[in-house]
Amino acid sequence: MKNIKNTITILAAMVLTFTTFSNPLFAQDETENKKAETIEEHLRNQSFVFVADVAFPMQGRNIQLTGRYDLSVSGDTLKSYLPYFGRAYSAPINPADGGYMFSSVGINYNVTDKKKGSWQIEIEPTDRHKGEKFILSAYPNGTATLQITSINRQPITFRGYIPEQQEKN
């Protein structure tokens, strides 16, 4: 009889422990799913901001970015405020054109679903004739990488994130 009481007590404790600790896990999954849905909505509506934290030039070491560097898409408008580190095959006429710092009205925009719930977004400005292509790989947790290719420069990659709460431009 004592063994049965001990077994029931242990089972009750296990059930109580499981229900106590599993509810936060379910809530966390629900929060992550909501975040992924929000990010996907921003990407599909062409209304998001990518904030860069680290730059990975083709040569040399990665560079931690200080300050706010970002790429934003709002409808057919692309605003890029990103630095460039690497080899340029032709020098810009204006020294202020050293990075990818411009605003473009008119873009080709394509979203593709990838493995494990991630997305790939290809963006090409149509009013700039520099052969630039922006490829953003975005993940459900909000992290993202951005690769920029251009005719006149070596490619560069940025790592960063897409905020769940988007700022107004």
Accessible surface in RSA format (square Angstrom, percent):
REM  Atomic radii and reference values for relative SASA: ProtOr
REM  Chains: A
REM  Algorithm: Lee & Richards
REM  Probe-radius: 1.40
REM  Slices: 20
REM RES _ NUM      All-atoms   Total-Side   Main-Chain    Non-polar    All polar
REM                ABS   REL    ABS   REL    ABS   REL    ABS   REL    ABS   REL
RES MET A   1   169.77  87.9 130.24  86.2  39.54  94.1 112.97  96.0  56.80  75.3
RES LYS A   2   160.32  78.2 154.39  94.7   5.93  14.1  99.58  89.6  60.74  64.7
RES ASN A   3   116.52  80.4 113.81 110.0   2.71   6.5  27.45  66.1  89.06  86.1
RES ILE A   4   103.26  58.8 101.51  75.6   1.75   4.2 103.26  74.4   0.00   0.0
RES LYS A   5   129.46  63.2 127.07  78.0   2.40   5.7  71.85  64.7  57.62  61.4
RES ASN A   6    76.11  52.5  74.83  72.3   1.27   3.1  17.71  42.6  58.39  56.4
RES THR A   7    72.01  51.2  70.21  71.2   1.80   4.3  48.99  65.8  23.02  34.8
RES ILE A   8   105.94  60.3 105.07  78.3   0.86   2.1 105.51  76.0   0.43   1.2
RES THR A   9    89.75  63.8  84.98  86.2   4.76  11.4  66.71  89.6  23.04  34.8
RES ILE A  10   103.38  58.8 101.49  75.6   1.90   4.6 103.37  74.4   0.02   0.0
RES LEU A  11    98.15  54.7  97.99  70.1   0.16   0.4  98.09  68.9   0.06   0.2
RES ALA A  12    59.03  54.3  46.83  72.3  12.20  27.8  54.63  76.9   4.40  11.7
RES ALA A  13    53.11  48.8  46.30  71.4   6.82  15.5  51.76  72.9   1.35   3.6
RES MET A  14   117.16  60.7 110.06  72.8   7.10  16.9 100.26  85.2  16.90  22.4
RES VAL A  15    94.77  62.4  92.51  83.7   2.27   5.5  94.72  82.3   0.05   0.1
RES LEU A  16   122.19  68.0 120.20  86.0   1.99   5.0 122.03  85.7   0.16   0.4
RES THR A  17    70.24  50.0  66.74  67.7   3.51   8.4  46.14  62.0  24.11  36.4
RES PHE A  18   136.97  68.5 130.71  81.0   6.27  16.3 136.56  82.8   0.42   1.2
RES THR A  19    62.36  44.4  61.13  62.0   1.24   3.0  53.90  72.4   8.46  12.8
RES THR A  20    75.60  53.8  61.21  62.1  14.39  34.3  57.22  76.9  18.38  27.8
RES PHE A  21   135.43  67.8 131.34  81.3   4.09  10.6 131.57  79.8   3.85  11.0
RES SER A  22    10.07   8.5   8.67  11.6   1.40   3.2   6.08  13.0   3.99   5.6
RES ASN A  23    93.87  64.7  88.90  85.9   4.97  12.0  24.89  59.9  68.98  66.7
RES PRO A  24    80.53  58.7  70.34  64.1  10.18  37.0  76.50  63.2   4.03  25.0
RES LEU A  25   109.11  60.8 108.16  77.4   0.96   2.4 108.42  76.1   0.70   1.9
RES PHE A  26   127.74  63.9 123.37  76.4   4.37  11.4 123.68  75.0   4.06  11.6
RES ALA A  27    56.64  52.1  49.37  76.2   7.27  16.5  55.06  77.5   1.58   4.2
RES GLN A  28    99.12  55.4  93.38  68.2   5.74  13.7  30.09  64.0  69.03  52.4
RES ASP A  29    78.19  54.8  77.02  76.7   1.17   2.8  21.69  51.1  56.50  56.3
RES GLU A  30   127.86  73.4 123.53  93.5   4.33  10.3  40.36  78.1  87.49  71.4
RES THR A  31    89.92  64.0  85.70  86.9   4.21  10.0  65.03  87.3  24.89  37.6
RES GLU A  32    92.36  53.0  88.29  66.8   4.07   9.7  40.14  77.6  52.22  42.6
RES ASN A  33    91.00  62.8  89.08  86.1   1.92   4.6  17.48  42.1  73.52  71.1
RES LYS A  34   133.11  64.9 130.90  80.3   2.21   5.3  90.98  81.9  42.13  44.9
RES LYS A  35    65.04  31.7  64.86  39.8   0.18   0.4  20.13  18.1  44.91  47.8
RES ALA A  36    18.82  17.3  18.47  28.5   0.35   0.8  18.79  26.5   0.02   0.1
RES GLU A  37   116.14  66.7 110.57  83.7   5.57  13.3  41.51  80.3  74.63  60.9
RES THR A  38    32.91  23.4  30.95  31.4   1.96   4.7  21.68  29.1  11.23  17.0
RES ILE A  39     0.07   0.0   0.07   0.1   0.00   0.0   0.07   0.1   0.00   0.0
RES GLU A  40    54.98  31.6  54.98  41.6   0.00   0.0   7.82  15.1  47.16  38.5
RES GLU A  41   107.45  61.7 100.19  75.8   7.26  17.3  30.48  59.0  76.97  62.8
RES HIS A  42    36.34  19.9  36.00  25.0   0.33   0.9  28.77  29.7   7.57   8.8
RES LEU A  43     0.16   0.1   0.16   0.1   0.00   0.0   0.16   0.1   0.00   0.0
RES ARG A  44   104.75  44.0  79.58  40.6  25.17  59.9  48.33  66.0  56.42  34.2
RES ASN A  45    94.03  64.8  71.36  69.0  22.67  54.6  21.80  52.5  72.24  69.8
RES GLN A  46    42.50  23.8  42.50  31.1   0.00   0.0   7.01  14.9  35.49  26.9
RES SER A  47    48.98  41.4  48.55  64.8   0.43   1.0  17.73  37.7  31.26  43.8
RES PHE A  48     3.12   1.6   0.00   0.0   3.12   8.1   1.09   0.7   2.03   5.8
RES VAL A  49     5.63   3.7   5.63   5.1   0.00   0.0   5.63   4.9   0.00   0.0
RES PHE A  50     0.00   0.0   0.00   0.0   0.00   0.0   0.00   0.0   0.00   0.0
RES VAL A  51     7.59   5.0   7.59   6.9   0.00   0.0   7.59   6.6   0.00   0.0
RES ALA A  52     3.34   3.1   0.00   0.0   3.34   7.6   0.00   0.0   3.34   8.8
RES ASP A  53    59.87  41.9  56.99  56.7   2.88   6.8  17.02  40.1  42.85  42.7
RES VAL A  54     1.02   0.7   1.02   0.9   0.00   0.0   1.02   0.9   0.00   0.0
RES ALA A  55     0.00   0.0   0.00   0.0   0.00   0.0   0.00   0.0   0.00   0.0
RES PHE A  56    69.25  34.6  64.14  39.7   5.11  13.3  64.99  39.4   4.26  12.2
RES PRO A  57    17.66  12.9   5.53   5.0  12.13  44.1   5.53   4.6  12.13  75.4
RES MET A  58   120.28  62.3  87.45  57.9  32.84  78.2  68.05  57.9  52.23  69.2
RES GLN A  59   120.59  67.4 107.00  78.2  13.60  32.4  42.51  90.5  78.09  59.2
RES GLY A  60    72.89  89.9   0.00   N/A  72.89  89.9  38.48 105.6  34.41  77.1
RES ARG A  61   209.35  87.9 195.81  99.8  13.54  32.2  78.95 107.9 130.40  79.0
RES ASN A  62    76.80  53.0  56.19  54.3  20.61  49.6   5.48  13.2  71.32  68.9
RES ILE A  63    57.74  32.9  54.86  40.9   2.88   7.0  57.74  41.6   0.00   0.0
RES GLN A  64   121.72  68.1 105.73  77.3  15.99  38.1  57.19 121.7  64.53  48.9
RES LEU A  65    24.48  13.6   4.08   2.9  20.40  51.3   5.30   3.7  19.18  51.6
RES THR A  66   117.81  83.8 103.99 105.4  13.82  32.9  76.85 103.2  40.96  61.9
RES GLY A  67    67.93  83.8   0.00   N/A  67.93  83.8  40.88 112.2  27.04  60.6
RES ARG A  68   111.40  46.8  96.58  49.2  14.82  35.3  62.76  85.8  48.64  29.5
RES TYR A  69    47.67  22.3  47.59  27.1   0.08   0.2   5.82   4.4  41.84  51.6
RES ASP A  70    29.82  20.9  29.82  29.7   0.00   0.0   0.06   0.2  29.76  29.7
RES LEU A  71     0.00   0.0   0.00   0.0   0.00   0.0   0.00   0.0   0.00   0.0
RES SER A  72     7.37   6.2   6.97   9.3   0.40   0.9   2.73   5.8   4.64   6.5
RES VAL A  73     2.19   1.4   0.00   0.0   2.19   5.3   0.00   0.0   2.19   5.9
RES SER A  74    58.19  49.2  51.05  68.1   7.13  16.4  13.85  29.5  44.33  62.1
RES GLY A  75    37.06  45.7   0.00   N/A  37.06  45.7  33.26  91.3   3.81   8.5
RES ASP A  76    87.14  61.0  80.43  80.1   6.71  15.9  17.54  41.3  69.60  69.4
RES THR A  77    35.35  25.1  34.87  35.4   0.48   1.1  13.76  18.5  21.59  32.6
RES LEU A  78     0.00   0.0   0.00   0.0   0.00   0.0   0.00   0.0   0.00   0.0
RES LYS A  79    90.11  44.0  89.40  54.9   0.70   1.7  52.55  47.3  37.56  40.0
RES SER A  80     4.89   4.1   0.00   0.0   4.89  11.3   0.44   0.9   4.45   6.2
RES TYR A  81   111.92  52.3 111.70  63.6   0.22   0.6  70.13  52.7  41.79  51.5
RES LEU A  82     0.00   0.0   0.00   0.0   0.00   0.0   0.00   0.0   0.00   0.0
RES PRO A  83    13.18   9.6  11.89  10.8   1.30   4.7  13.18  10.9   0.00   0.0
RES TYR A  84    31.33  14.6   9.14   5.2  22.19  57.7   9.05   6.8  22.27  27.5
RES PHE A  85    68.60  34.3  63.31  39.2   5.29  13.8  68.08  41.3   0.52   1.5
RES GLY A  86    46.42  57.2   0.00   N/A  46.42  57.2  14.55  39.9  31.87  71.4
RES ARG A  87   144.55  60.7 137.15  69.9   7.39  17.6  33.96  46.4 110.59  67.0
RES ALA A  88    46.37  42.6  22.73  35.1  23.63  53.8  22.73  32.0  23.63  62.6
RES TYR A  89   124.00  57.9  87.90  50.0  36.10  93.9  68.45  51.4  55.54  68.5
RES SER A  90    61.70  52.1  47.97  64.0  13.73  31.6  45.71  97.3  15.99  22.4
RES ALA A  91    90.63  83.3  60.96  94.1  29.67  67.5  63.33  89.2  27.29  72.3
RES PRO A  92    56.95  41.5  32.49  29.6  24.47  88.9  43.76  36.1  13.19  82.0
RES ILE A  93   180.73 102.8 151.09 112.6  29.63  71.4 158.11 113.9  22.61  61.4
RES ASN A  94    73.82  50.9  70.58  68.2   3.25   7.8  21.31  51.3  52.52  50.8
RES PRO A  95   121.38  88.5  98.21  89.5  23.17  84.2 104.77  86.5  16.61 103.2
RES ALA A  96    75.08  69.0  49.07  75.7  26.00  59.2  60.84  85.7  14.24  37.7
RES ASP A  97    54.47  38.2  50.49  50.3   3.98   9.4   8.30  19.5  46.18  46.1
RES GLY A  98    35.72  44.1   0.00   N/A  35.72  44.1  28.85  79.2   6.87  15.4
RES GLY A  99    14.49  17.9   0.00   N/A  14.49  17.9   2.11   5.8  12.37  27.7
RES TYR A 100     2.30   1.1   1.88   1.1   0.42   1.1   2.21   1.7   0.09   0.1
RES MET A 101    75.57  39.1  51.82  34.3  23.75  56.6  35.06  29.8  40.50  53.7
RES PHE A 102    28.39  14.2  10.86   6.7  17.53  45.6  24.25  14.7   4.15  11.9
RES SER A 103    71.94  60.8  43.58  58.2  28.35  65.3  35.73  76.1  36.21  50.7
RES SER A 104     0.24   0.2   0.00   0.0   0.24   0.6   0.24   0.5   0.00   0.0
RES VAL A 105   106.86  70.3  96.50  87.4  10.36  25.0  96.50  83.9  10.36  28.1
RES GLY A 106    18.46  22.8   0.00   N/A  18.46  22.8  18.46  50.7   0.00   0.0
RES ILE A 107    17.54  10.0   0.00   0.0  17.54  42.3   0.00   0.0  17.54  47.6
RES ASN A 108    87.37  60.3  82.87  80.1   4.50  10.8  24.27  58.4  63.11  61.0
RES TYR A 109    41.66  19.4   9.18   5.2  32.48  84.5   9.29   7.0  32.37  39.9
RES ASN A 110    82.54  56.9  80.03  77.3   2.51   6.0  22.72  54.7  59.82  57.8
RES VAL A 111    31.39  20.7   9.65   8.7  21.73  52.4   9.65   8.4  21.73  58.9
RES THR A 112    54.33  38.6  50.74  51.4   3.59   8.6  41.80  56.2  12.53  18.9
RES ASP A 113    92.27  64.6  71.38  71.0  20.89  49.4  32.11  75.6  60.16  60.0
RES LYS A 114   101.63  49.6  83.72  51.4  17.91  42.6  42.38  38.1  59.25  63.1
RES LYS A 115   179.71  87.7 166.65 102.3  13.06  31.1 117.51 105.8  62.21  66.3
RES LYS A 116   198.25  96.7 161.32  99.0  36.94  87.9 121.51 109.4  76.75  81.7
RES GLY A 117    43.61  53.8   0.00   N/A  43.61  53.8  35.59  97.7   8.02  18.0
RES SER A 118    11.16   9.4  10.46  14.0   0.69   1.6   2.78   5.9   8.38  11.7
RES TRP A 119    13.76   5.5  12.78   6.2   0.98   2.3   7.40   3.9   6.36  10.3
RES GLN A 120    40.19  22.5  40.07  29.3   0.11   0.3   1.03   2.2  39.16  29.7
RES ILE A 121     0.00   0.0   0.00   0.0   0.00   0.0   0.00   0.0   0.00   0.0
RES GLU A 122    48.19  27.7  46.83  35.4   1.36   3.2   4.74   9.2  43.45  35.5
RES ILE A 123     0.16   0.1   0.03   0.0   0.13   0.3   0.16   0.1   0.00   0.0
RES GLU A 124    69.52  39.9  69.48  52.6   0.04   0.1   4.93   9.5  64.59  52.7
RES PRO A 125    13.12   9.6   1.17   1.1  11.95  43.4   1.17   1.0  11.95  74.3
RES THR A 126    68.81  48.9  44.38  45.0  24.43  58.2  40.26  54.1  28.55  43.2
RES ASP A 127    74.11  51.9  47.72  47.5  26.39  62.4  34.80  81.9  39.31  39.2
RES ARG A 128    60.27  25.3  46.26  23.6  14.01  33.4  18.46  25.2  41.81  25.3
RES HIS A 129   172.59  94.3 136.51  94.9  36.09  92.3  98.68 101.7  73.92  86.0
RES LYS A 130    80.76  39.4  79.01  48.5   1.75   4.2  53.36  48.0  27.40  29.2
RES GLY A 131    41.32  51.0   0.00   N/A  41.32  51.0  26.45  72.6  14.87  33.3
RES GLU A 132    12.42   7.1   4.08   3.1   8.34  19.9   0.47   0.9  11.95   9.8
RES LYS A 133    62.97  30.7  62.80  38.5   0.16   0.4  21.98  19.8  40.99  43.7
RES PHE A 134     0.03   0.0   0.03   0.0   0.00   0.0   0.03   0.0   0.00   0.0
RES ILE A 135    40.14  22.8  38.32  28.5   1.82   4.4  38.32  27.6   1.82   4.9
RES LEU A 136     0.00   0.0   0.00   0.0   0.00   0.0   0.00   0.0   0.00   0.0
RES SER A 137    28.38  24.0  28.38  37.9   0.00   0.0   7.57  16.1  20.81  29.2
RES ALA A 138     0.00   0.0   0.00   0.0   0.00   0.0   0.00   0.0   0.00   0.0
RES TYR A 139    87.60  40.9  87.40  49.7   0.20   0.5  55.96  42.1  31.64  39.0
RES PRO A 140    41.89  30.5  40.43  36.9   1.45   5.3  40.75  33.6   1.13   7.0
RES ASN A 141    93.97  64.8  79.45  76.8  14.53  35.0  40.85  98.3  53.12  51.3
RES GLY A 142     2.76   3.4   0.00   N/A   2.76   3.4   2.76   7.6   0.00   0.0
RES THR A 143    62.80  44.7  62.75  63.6   0.05   0.1  54.53  73.2   8.27  12.5
RES ALA A 144     1.00   0.9   0.00   0.0   1.00   2.3   0.21   0.3   0.79   2.1
RES THR A 145    47.27  33.6  46.85  47.5   0.42   1.0  34.88  46.8  12.40  18.7
RES LEU A 146     0.00   0.0   0.00   0.0   0.00   0.0   0.00   0.0   0.00   0.0
RES GLN A 147    70.60  39.5  69.62  50.9   0.98   2.3  10.59  22.5  60.01  45.5
RES ILE A 148     0.01   0.0   0.00   0.0   0.01   0.0   0.00   0.0   0.01   0.0
RES THR A 149    43.40  30.9  43.31  43.9   0.09   0.2  34.97  47.0   8.42  12.7
RES SER A 150    19.37  16.4   3.12   4.2  16.25  37.4   2.41   5.1  16.95  23.7
RES ILE A 151   127.46  72.5 106.10  79.0  21.37  51.5 113.32  81.6  14.14  38.4
RES ASN A 152    54.13  37.3  53.99  52.2   0.14   0.3   7.44  17.9  46.69  45.1
RES ARG A 153    32.26  13.5  29.29  14.9   2.97   7.1   3.68   5.0  28.57  17.3
RES GLN A 154    21.99  12.3  21.61  15.8   0.37   0.9   3.53   7.5  18.46  14.0
RES PRO A 155    39.99  29.1  39.20  35.7   0.79   2.9  39.20  32.4   0.79   4.9
RES ILE A 156     1.02   0.6   0.00   0.0   1.02   2.5   1.02   0.7   0.00   0.0
RES THR A 157    41.40  29.4  41.34  41.9   0.06   0.1  24.43  32.8  16.97  25.7
RES PHE A 158     0.00   0.0   0.00   0.0   0.00   0.0   0.00   0.0   0.00   0.0
RES ARG A 159   109.60  46.0 109.60  55.9   0.00   0.0  37.40  51.1  72.20  43.8
RES GLY A 160     5.04   6.2   0.00   N/A   5.04   6.2   1.36   3.7   3.68   8.2
RES TYR A 161    87.95  41.1  87.95  50.0   0.00   0.0  57.07  42.9  30.88  38.1
RES ILE A 162     2.26   1.3   0.04   0.0   2.22   5.4   0.04   0.0   2.22   6.0
RES PRO A 163    21.79  15.9  15.97  14.6   5.83  21.2  21.79  18.0   0.00   0.0
RES GLU A 164    54.01  31.0  46.45  35.1   7.56  18.0  11.59  22.4  42.42  34.6
RES GLN A 165   151.34  84.6 143.21 104.7   8.13  19.4  61.30 130.5  90.03  68.3
RES GLN A 166    37.98  21.2  14.03  10.3  23.95  57.0  14.55  31.0  23.43  17.8
RES GLU A 167    83.21  47.8  66.91  50.6  16.30  38.8  58.68 113.5  24.53  20.0
RES LYS A 168   197.90  96.5 168.81 103.6  29.09  69.3 113.50 102.2  84.40  89.9
RES ASN A 169   107.00  73.8  33.90  32.8  73.10 176.0  41.42  99.7  65.58  63.4
END  Absolute sums over single chains surface
CHAIN  1 A    10801.7       9120.8       1681.0       6204.4       4597.4
END  Absolute sums over all chains
TOTAL         10801.7       9120.8       1681.0       6204.4       4597.4
